[in-house]
Amino acid sequence: MSAIITDQIRLLNAKKFVAEVTSSSNSYYSFVGLPNPTNYDTNWNSAPPAPVDNFSQENDYWDTMVALKKINSEDIRQVIPKRIWTSGTTYDMYRHDYSFSNSAAVSGATNLYSAAYYVMNSDYRVYICLRNGITPDTPLGKPSLDEPIFTDLEPRSAGASGDGYIWKYLYTIKPSEIIKFESTDFMPVPVNWSESTENAPVRDNAVDGSIKIVTITNRGIGVGTANQTYTRVPISGDGSGAECSITIGGDSKVSNVIVSSQGSGYTYASIDLNAGGIPSSSTTPTFNPIMTPQGGHGSDIYRELGAYNILLYSRVENDNENPDFIVGNQIARVGVVENPKVTTGSILTVDKASALNAIRLTGIGYSTALFTTDSYFIQTISTGSTAVGRVISYNQLTGVLKYWQDRSLVGFTTAGIGITNPTYGYQQKEFTASPDTGGSLTIIPSSGSNLAIDTSFTGISTVINNRTYYLGQSFTNGVSGPEVKKHAGNIIYVDNRPAITRSVNQKEDIKIILQF
């Protein structure tokens, strides 16, 4: 037996995902990571490799994670493909019956949501095209010449060009929504459509089962009286109250049909010519009443526009009180993680979190010492046992060295393949403020005198020259672990990108599209 899963399950999944993200019982975060992409692929920046979806690679995503930013309820929207009204473009019209055997005349789409039947104008107002100038003589429609700019509740033409277009206004994208949720390819739909008072006029004007448009599929021959308009021609079907006016041209063929009363309750309909007083003809004209979506146009904006895509927004910027997003090094990966944990096992809830280890250093010359980004540094923690880390950043003012530890440091390639006779063995050792016999607190910089872990320091901030500096994570005896528990949480999205190097004054807007 043949079967389908309809597009409505895509909408259902999108709505459920929004509900999951906005629920107080869940925490979703965007993350950035991978400061050393060219170690994975020398051509990374010109052709980033596709992410791999397996458990081994997921571990690497965690190991190379730098920082996380919480996605709040105001950071998620359902979005639709962006279509900007352009003069001279022929658009599809809204129809309820697109299929493989009845595709959209302009785009060739075989379902409504793939058709180009809505636009955004230059003022960020969104309209659906109810009629595109289609007639039996112009079956593909006509180019649109008049930009729709009105906010009338009822559909109408946009100007006086006679292009034959009828537009229905739906909503206006607010400036704040444009900044966060407009992208190159997508544009947002309003949040909480069914409850918002702002959208109430359009929503409350919708009539379930109404008929706004009737198209002519065959003009007929010898129809009625030439150059006459027949009014109040009933539209029959499973609804009631719909009527139209039919104009007969000088050639005794139907030249125009205008719906004069939209009625309600229709899921199918037909023009009743006899009841409308139009005499029988040698060739009977045929029509196609266009059924509105469930609830009517504007009732359910998500169903009407097929809003089964989700945009997640995060802004990465430097925060003096919470400096979790490093500067001076690269990031080449962004992603989304569901319900990450803190080290105690509870769900992470803070706005920003560091995924890095850190140590605070002291010693003569700590303020001038240099640690080359991505270089290795070590600590002898006991006789024959060495901790090794990779430099993320070093702050000469505070003496804080942020680093990471992944499998490439101890006997494995970035792909997780073991190598022969690794320098530091196969076991990852942690940096410590309490080395065992034969160990040392000494940390050797790339340039400058030897430094040591500052075991006297505990806290999340330090005062230098009467000014408080926040360190981004809490230290105990000069050592700090990540604010997120590694390998605890579901990574649901990964995007490998050409690397960027973050600077002090830099901000990044991360817009992640999830398509259901």
C-alpha angles and dihedrals in degrees: 000000000000118000141171139201104223128227088252091077087058089055090046092052092048092051092047091050091052089050091050094050094046094045115110089224093065137058123204123186137185114219139195126206152133106093092179106050096149089063086065097043127000089212094049098119095049096040114011110204121244112262116256119233107215137103094257093055091044088061089053090051088057094045093052096042115124108182144342133222122200118242108220130194090266090055099066132070139165108245139190132207110283116249116176117199110248125184113247095026119126111221132199116248127232110267132169096212110055112145142144089279094042106038126173108278095222106035099022090232115165095204135036098250092056092052123096095237102134135053143189115224128215091272092054093254115145124219137173120223110237095175128017101190092277117164133152086265094048103035092165093053126236136278114275111243105169118066111224109237104153127107097204114144094227123065119258145149118286100224148341101280093102092231089149096237123144116193132194117208114224112167148325122243110233120231092246090053092049092056095049106029109028114095136170092275107019141054129195132251118214121275121244093010095173093054107029115113089205091065096037097103093059094038095047092047091062117107119201113238095006124152119223103163137036118186127203114238096173124015093207128216128263093007118175119301120338117251093011131125118215112207133202094022104172123239108216128203139095092317132059144226101038118133136168142194118236121200121203116208129220089267090061092248128118108269102175144007122198124182106232098178121026098203122191144248099044125145093158132016147171135195112253101213095175093053088048092058096249110144120233115272138208089250115023115226118235130213141189116217108205113227117221119230121268108299092012132272109326096015097107110013093186094055093041094053100031096242097184094132122091128207119202116196130202131166116209111201138148116271118192092205095045109025098177097135106077126222130210095041137077135263120197105166136059128183149150127250128193120221102345114191137229118232091268090060100250121123116276112247107164120114095242132015136185118229092192136096119234142188129194114227133206136182140095109314098017089131092058101034118117129215113190111228114255092011122130124250129179146204124201102225097178140343107308094357123106134182114212128193138175120234118248098166142333125209111207091195099054099023092232116151115194118198146158136224120210136159093270089072097060117042103308139092121238086263090058097253115144119241129209120263099352115205095235100028127246100287121087111230125200124231110250143196089212110054119186128235110316092018130116142201090226120129117186116212125212088248129013138032124327115276134197139217108268099235091177093067123091124161146063098264139034135204118230120176091347092306125114118229120193115216101200096236138044121263129205115194090342096308128103131183127204119289089228127059109244118237094013114114136037118279102210102171135031129178123183111210138179106275122263126193113225120224132196095260097038127117127188125201108208114201115181120190119206114191118200 
